[in-house]
């Protein structure tokens, strides 16, 4: 249920990182999404970061990385152009939040080194 906005609340803290539950139903959902993103191939994480940064990208065809991200709910895809010769890939709010939490965790880990 990534489309429901959560009411304002205090951010949760995990390992010193403030975590918003804005798009997650629970801490467990957040942890599961971040864990799934961590387990994905680096090309999938790069594609998600690119779609978040550009608010979506267009490709000639859907890659395995794009398909994995869509299956996990991190992006949505649809065909564009005459005969759907290209595919438009846009991040979901779920994907944006999962990527933000993952980036925050990496930043926090880098500060401890």
Backbone torsions as a table, in degrees:
resi	resn	phi	psi	omega
1	UNK	NA	57.9	-176.3
2	UNK	-69.6	-13.7	-173.9
3	UNK	-88.6	-9.4	-178.3
4	UNK	-89.2	124.0	177.8
5	UNK	-79.8	135.5	179.4
6	UNK	-82.4	149.9	174.8
7	UNK	-65.4	157.1	179.8
8	UNK	-57.1	137.5	-179.9
9	UNK	-154.3	164.0	177.0
10	UNK	-70.6	137.6	177.6
11	UNK	-64.7	140.5	175.6
12	UNK	-73.9	157.1	177.8
13	UNK	-117.6	129.9	174.9
14	UNK	-139.3	121.9	-177.9
15	UNK	55.4	34.0	179.0
16	UNK	79.6	3.9	-178.6
17	UNK	-104.9	125.1	176.8
18	UNK	-70.7	130.7	-176.4
19	UNK	-123.4	121.1	177.2
20	UNK	-87.7	139.9	176.5
21	UNK	-102.4	25.1	-174.4
22	UNK	-53.1	-43.5	-176.3
23	UNK	-109.9	-1.3	179.1
24	UNK	-104.3	142.4	178.2
25	UNK	-72.9	-28.1	-176.4
26	UNK	-158.4	169.8	174.2
27	UNK	-59.6	-36.2	-179.7
28	UNK	-65.0	-41.6	177.4
29	UNK	-62.2	-42.8	179.3
30	UNK	-62.4	-48.0	-179.0
31	UNK	-62.9	-40.4	179.7
32	UNK	-65.1	-42.7	-179.9
33	UNK	-64.3	-45.1	-180.0
34	UNK	-65.8	-40.6	177.6
35	UNK	-61.4	-43.8	179.1
36	UNK	-63.6	-40.6	178.7
37	UNK	-65.1	-40.2	177.9
38	UNK	-61.6	-35.2	-177.0
39	UNK	-78.7	-14.6	-178.8
40	UNK	-72.5	157.4	177.4
41	UNK	-59.5	145.0	179.0
42	UNK	-53.8	-32.1	179.0
43	UNK	-64.4	-32.4	177.7
44	UNK	-70.0	-41.9	178.1
45	UNK	-65.3	-39.1	177.2
46	UNK	-64.4	-41.5	179.0
47	UNK	-63.7	-42.5	178.0
48	UNK	-61.5	-44.8	178.8
49	UNK	-61.0	-40.2	178.8
50	UNK	-65.2	-43.3	-179.5
51	UNK	-66.9	-36.9	178.1
52	UNK	-66.2	-45.9	-178.3
53	UNK	-64.4	-34.1	-176.8
54	UNK	-103.7	3.0	-175.4
55	UNK	58.3	30.8	177.2
56	UNK	123.0	153.3	178.7
57	UNK	-137.7	160.5	176.4
58	UNK	-117.5	135.6	179.7
59	UNK	-130.9	161.0	177.9
60	UNK	-66.8	-35.8	176.9
61	UNK	-152.7	164.6	179.8
62	UNK	-79.4	121.9	177.9
63	UNK	-79.5	169.9	175.0
64	UNK	-60.5	-37.5	178.9
65	UNK	-62.9	-44.5	179.6
66	UNK	-64.1	-40.8	179.2
67	UNK	-65.0	-39.7	178.1
68	UNK	-65.8	-41.3	178.2
69	UNK	-64.3	-39.3	179.2
70	UNK	-67.7	-42.1	179.5
71	UNK	-60.5	-35.2	179.7
72	UNK	-80.3	-10.6	179.4
73	UNK	88.7	11.0	-178.8
74	UNK	-82.3	-23.8	177.1
75	UNK	-139.5	164.5	170.9
76	UNK	-122.8	146.9	-179.0
77	UNK	-132.2	149.0	171.2
78	UNK	-154.4	156.1	-179.8
79	UNK	-75.7	146.3	176.4
80	UNK	-132.8	158.1	178.5
81	UNK	87.4	172.0	179.6
82	UNK	-65.8	121.2	-179.3
83	UNK	71.9	20.2	179.8
84	UNK	51.9	50.9	-179.1
85	UNK	-76.4	-10.8	175.8
86	UNK	-132.7	166.0	178.3
87	UNK	-124.3	134.4	176.3
88	UNK	-98.0	129.2	-178.3
89	UNK	-118.9	120.1	179.2
90	UNK	-126.1	144.4	-180.0
91	UNK	-75.3	147.6	170.6
92	UNK	-88.4	165.0	176.2
93	UNK	-63.6	-33.4	175.9
94	UNK	-59.4	-46.5	179.4
95	UNK	-65.4	-41.6	178.4
96	UNK	-61.3	-45.3	-179.2
97	UNK	-66.3	-42.8	179.8
98	UNK	-61.7	-42.3	178.8
99	UNK	-65.6	-39.8	178.8
100	UNK	-63.1	-44.5	178.8
101	UNK	-63.4	-43.4	178.9
102	UNK	-61.7	-44.3	177.8
103	UNK	-63.0	-41.3	178.0
104	UNK	-62.1	-40.9	178.5
105	UNK	-63.7	-41.7	179.1
106	UNK	-65.1	-42.2	178.8
107	UNK	-62.2	-43.6	-179.9
108	UNK	-64.6	-40.6	178.8
109	UNK	-65.2	-36.9	178.6
110	UNK	-66.7	-32.1	179.3
111	UNK	-71.7	-27.2	-177.8
112	UNK	-80.8	-13.9	-176.7
113	UNK	-81.8	NA	NA
